[in-house]
Amino acid sequence: MTIAGMSALTREDVLGALREGERFVLVTHENPDGDALGSLVAMQGVMSALDKDSVMFIARKEFPLPYEYAFFEFDRLVSDIPDDVAERTIVFLDCGNFDRNAVEVGDAPILNLDHHHDNTLFGTINHVDAGASCTAEIVWDIMRGLDVALTPQIAEALYVGLVTDTGRFMYENTGPRAHVMAADLIDAGVDVHEIYRRLYEGVPEPKLFLLTRALSHVERFDGGRLTIARLSREDFFATGAETSYTEGIIDHLRAVQGTKVAGLARELTGDDRRGVWKVSLRSTDGDVDVSRIARAQSGGGHRQAAGFATEMDPEELVAFLRASVAEQLDA
């Protein structure tokens, strides 16, 4: 059975598990983005509305969160897994595979709610809808199935997940249901301009300088179909930029005429991570499945947005990416 076919069936299983369960832990993936955090906060709101004993878990190493998401209010947040975790249901949100959150769950039941097409189906119940624009869309649908009313707080969190994972409604994953959801959230009181201002304005000065460095390091290969930039640890130290400030840089590369795949490689800055690169990939028109490239390096993601970590040196990385893109385009 395909994931798309599975989702309709597992929705009822999820609704039943959430209605019948009493105690929950909500988790998302490492280095959480807007969809991960928005889904987490919204689901906690849903659990509170159902009067469930529910906590959100985010590891200490994830803080501080990127400045764009500093406005989130985390009700019942913990950074240590509860001692009674074996007696709770673990709800994984936006995690394509179990290893994206190193939570020790033991024999606790797992609800796996996600929209990644390459999800490894690691849950006790796997509700994976690859046709959803974002995991927030799945949470919104589950909320409606549970007859939970939209509050301004839940609506705002869901809107953050929606607008960030659809690239402000520009990405290919933006379907009709995403716009229906947006209308519903706006009706519930979401201030679209305020959300936009929080997410995309008020840019810290070091982020601007980091963008300048990234654009000065752009290279294009094979007639421009691969456009890539690198940011070394020295670039971060020289600008005073945080690693989260790379958010959005790859969109400048993706927009260059003739680009089929855009890549941004940033060197991790921890003392024990020298020579380790985090690589983000974007496909401009879907002709290249970048999740397939990422999976070859133990990463993952979507067909048009994916990533992986590697210890390849920059020259090896470029050679790997060129060969991987050619494998798909020249087949």
Secondary structure as GFF3:
##gff-version 3
##sequence-region A 1 331
A	DSSP	alpha_helix	3	20	.	.	.	ID=ss1
A	DSSP	beta_strand	23	28	.	.	.	ID=ss2
A	DSSP	alpha_helix	34	49	.	.	.	ID=ss3
A	DSSP	beta_strand	53	57	.	.	.	ID=ss4
A	DSSP	three_ten_helix	60	62	.	.	.	ID=ss5
A	DSSP	three_ten_helix	67	69	.	.	.	ID=ss6
A	DSSP	beta_strand	77	78	.	.	.	ID=ss7
A	DSSP	three_ten_helix	85	87	.	.	.	ID=ss8
A	DSSP	beta_strand	89	93	.	.	.	ID=ss9
A	DSSP	three_ten_helix	98	100	.	.	.	ID=ss10
A	DSSP	beta_strand	110	114	.	.	.	ID=ss11
A	DSSP	beta_strand	125	128	.	.	.	ID=ss12
A	DSSP	alpha_helix	135	145	.	.	.	ID=ss13
A	DSSP	alpha_helix	152	165	.	.	.	ID=ss14
A	DSSP	alpha_helix	176	187	.	.	.	ID=ss15
A	DSSP	alpha_helix	192	200	.	.	.	ID=ss16
A	DSSP	alpha_helix	205	216	.	.	.	ID=ss17
A	DSSP	beta_strand	219	221	.	.	.	ID=ss18
A	DSSP	beta_strand	226	231	.	.	.	ID=ss19
A	DSSP	alpha_helix	233	239	.	.	.	ID=ss20
A	DSSP	three_ten_helix	243	246	.	.	.	ID=ss21
A	DSSP	alpha_helix	249	254	.	.	.	ID=ss22
A	DSSP	beta_strand	261	267	.	.	.	ID=ss23
A	DSSP	three_ten_helix	271	273	.	.	.	ID=ss24
A	DSSP	beta_strand	277	283	.	.	.	ID=ss25
A	DSSP	alpha_helix	290	295	.	.	.	ID=ss26
A	DSSP	beta_strand	300	301	.	.	.	ID=ss27
A	DSSP	beta_strand	305	310	.	.	.	ID=ss28
A	DSSP	alpha_helix	314	329	.	.	.	ID=ss29
###
